[in-house]
Amino acid sequence: MRRILIAGNWKMHKGVGEAVELVDELLSIFSSPPSCEVAVMPPFTALHPVAGRLKGSFVKLGAQNVYWEDQGAFTGEISPSMLREIGCHYAIVGHSERRHIFGEPDQWVAKKAVALQKVGIIPIICVGERLEEREAGDAEGVVASQLEGSTQGVSWDPETLPVIAYEPVWAIGTGKTATPEIAQEMHVFIRGWLSENEGDGVASRVRILYGGSVKPENARGLLAQRDIDGALVGGASLKAQSFAGIIREGEDL
Ligand code: PGA
């Protein structure tokens, strides 16, 4: 049984004051914990104050990125143990913005995922094709090669079982959501890849999130698909009401 996970990727939004306000408002909307799992990924500067607000609540904390070394002369980077110290449960790796704006290759994504697992943080490994790749009929080929490269050395043990996020680049921040059918088709492909490479047991346990313009209005159709186990939400996670709306759509599935 895979529990639905609704994760909010705030990207480079919200200073400390706004971040604390947003989680306070989110928590105030729920008088009891929802049946699905919920996580928020604020920018690094807001992680610690937000962690304080989330203590004892149903919302888990995640980071948007990490470096794979534990400490040292790596100016500007943040290590897995630093994230663990402040209570991060998840960290996103290989988001398409990291891949395409900052040129991160699959090998880095894999190294980051492995380093996170070593300190007990669950990596959310993102994959997804660009529009031209989909139009060229290459969407599955691109995703398969990202999966292959981004999971080198990754552990599939239950304690830090990775989460995969399928985020078609053409649907991120564009308002163009993949239809539930298109998303489901790729999720089936990803699960098939997992089954071939890691076995049926792993394939049936790994959660595969969909990301790309998820909103309260389209969330149910996506989340109701058999192989869609949650959502990685960007823009719509920046307002407590819309994020809460998506969480509600993820309940009782
Ligand atoms: P979006 O972003 O919901 O704003 O499209 C999703 C993501 O990039 O994780």
Residues whose N, C-alpha, C, O or C-beta is under 5 A from the ligand:
A	BS01	PGA	N9 A171 I172 G173 T174 G211 G212 S213 V214 L232 V233 G234 G235 A236
